[in-house]
Structures are given as structure tokens and as C-alpha cells.
């Protein structure tokens, strides 16, 4: 039996549909979720959204836990989407998701939902430890998959199985990494593709989320979470800009005063609440990527990039290239769709996935990019446990 089957038998039978927050003492409405209030987005002046098709992709939505991600990305508002059915194991949450998505059909589990032959694609918004298994199961049933981050959870073997499933089934897979459509990263990627940076020499990404009182989730998966097992919000400031990955890493972990990061108090035996990784990039440059749960003050996702021709922080480019003819603002979304949270990225991620299916192309944050971002963090945590030993990182390509 495969490691995914062994380790996720209980997850697939009990955690199929987003039970994040099952043990919360507060209601989800009372819980502030970092990033959801960041809704500002750039927009090209005078640009008008142009439809590419009148076809509607028939979608199933799975998961309505503490983050309410199932309805957060705007599938229910996209003119090229019909939400066929939703699912969450908890009946009240399933009903709430159906209402939010304006959908009448629901299923009690992901396993039931993916048997619906009408559904073409599934958005997986379940707990992080179940992402790989749920994605694999859906694709094996002939469904395209969009999945919340991270792609896999702490397992290199799961990463290989997810990769092979995408390759063998031919289904489209996209990870919804919010960095991809944050205003600054969107502008950085645009300039990178225009040659304004030249060879990228150095990138930085930082994800700071203070959790002195951790968000309790399904079976407590967030409690004591190794920081670099949730690395995509920082690593995205390289991969979502250049398309490249990381080949080796030395990572240092810092211990915390917060009780849940005592190895005796979390399921991961994890001693670190902050992990700072120094990577060699696949392009031959370097990157410093930080993830921290215990540094109060500035929070959020930020990054900087430096290339042979120029550098950029926020929306401020300084360098040798003439960028006056390059538009750094996002193209418009379909009428009725909101950009949403995490830097106005939610609606754009949904639109990218749907447009990729309609146009028959590879989406941004495809399987190789998703795994290169995620797996680098898994290896980084192992390096931290080995006092910063330099370790090689597996590489994934299309």
C-alpha cells in the first residue's frame, strides 16, 4: 500500500471536506484570517474584459473550513463557471457552502462528489495534510484540479505521487498560490518576462504570521506546524516571478517561547517557529526565504528581487531597462468578479484556472511550479533539523 494510502486513510474518510477549525472555541466569523482584508489591486486603466468562450466549466467545490476558502476565490461569480455541487463533511458547513456558491446540489464527501460525471473540475479547499491525496483522487476520477496551498504536506514521496498522477492522467493541475497575483509579484513577473531584470541574481520572500495562539484546525494540524512546510507564500517571490526553482538549501531554525513549538507539544516533534532558508536557485542565483509564526509586528507576504539589469521592491523598479512601455497593472476580471483577498489575488487565481481550461493551455502555478515551491520548504525543514546542513532539492519539470 502506498504511503499516501497508509497515511491518509483516516484523512480521506474523515477529513474529506474541509474540517479546518473543528476544534475552534470561537466561530469562524469571529476569527480574523490574515490576508483576507488585503483586497487592493492594480488595474489597467480603460481595459475591458474580453470573453474567450461562452462555455461554462462545470465545477465542484470541496471544503468550507475555518478559512471559508471554498467560496473565497469567486468561482460562483465567474461567467464561465457552473458550480454543479459542493461538499463538506459537516452538514451545516456544507449547507453554508452551497448557499455561498448559489448551488443546490451537495455531497457528504469528496469521494462522493468526484463520482458525479457532470463535474469537469474540482477546487480543493480542504485541510493541508489532505491536499495531495484529495488532488490525486480527483484526477484519477478524471477531474481537473485547482488546490489551495501547499501542494503536499511534508512528504517527498507524496510529491512524487502527485507529480506522476498529473503526468499519467493528463489532467490540468493548478495550485492557488496567492503570490502569483499580488500586485508587486505580478509587476515583477511582467518585468522579468520583458527582460528588465536580466539574469536573476537574488530574491527574497518573507511570510510572517504571528500565531502565539495558533488557529486550531482539523485534528490540530496547524499547531506546532514546521514553518517551512508552509513555504509557498515566501518561495513564490522567486518561482511565481521567474518560473524557476531551488536546487539546494541550508536552513536555520529558531526555537520559540510559544508552548506549542516545544517538540513534546506538537505532532511533528517540531522545535522551530521561525525558519530562514538560504537557497541556490535553478538559474544559478541565490534566495533567502523566511517563514515565521512567532515574530510579532509586521505581518504578511513580502518580497524583493535583484537582477543583473535592475531591482524591485514593492512596485518600485530601479535599473537599466526602459520600462515606460510595459504595463504593470493587472488586466480586468470578468464583470461581477471581485479581486478578493491576499493582495487582490483570489479572483485572478480563479480566472487563470478557468481560462487555462477554456484555452487548453498550461496555467500559472502548474504542477512543476507548485512542487518546486512546496518541496523546497520540506527539504529546508530537514536542513534546519540538521543544524543547517546543505541539502539537495528534487527538481520537477513539465
Helices and strands as residue ranges (DSSP letters): H 3-14, G 28-30, E 57-62, G 69-71, G 75-77, E 81-87, H 91-100, E 106-107, H 110-113, E 121-124, G 128-130, H 131-140, E 144-147, H 156-169, E 173-175, G 178-181, H 183-193, E 200-208, G 218-220, G 227-229, H 232-242, E 246-255, G 259-261, G 263-265, E 272-281, E 286-292, E 300-307, E 310-313, E 316-319, H 341-344, H 346-359, H 367-385, E 391-392
